[in-house]
Amino acid sequence: VGVSFHVGSGCTDPETFVQAISDARCVFDMG
């Protein structure tokens, strides 16, 4: 199982990365 995400090259808010990783973890945990 693999998960990837793209927040965009113009992303300057670190919280965006935190949320994306958290969402990816949720999907990964679903199997």
Contacts in CASP RR format, 6 or more apart in sequence:
PFRMAT RR
TARGET T0000
AUTHOR 0000-0000-0000
METHOD contacts of the structure
MODEL  1
VGVSFHVGSGCTDPETFVQAISDARCVFDMG
1 28 0 8 1.000
1 31 0 8 1.000
2 28 0 8 1.000
3 24 0 8 1.000
3 27 0 8 1.000
3 28 0 8 1.000
4 24 0 8 1.000
5 20 0 8 1.000
5 21 0 8 1.000
5 23 0 8 1.000
5 24 0 8 1.000
7 16 0 8 1.000
7 17 0 8 1.000
7 20 0 8 1.000
11 17 0 8 1.000
END
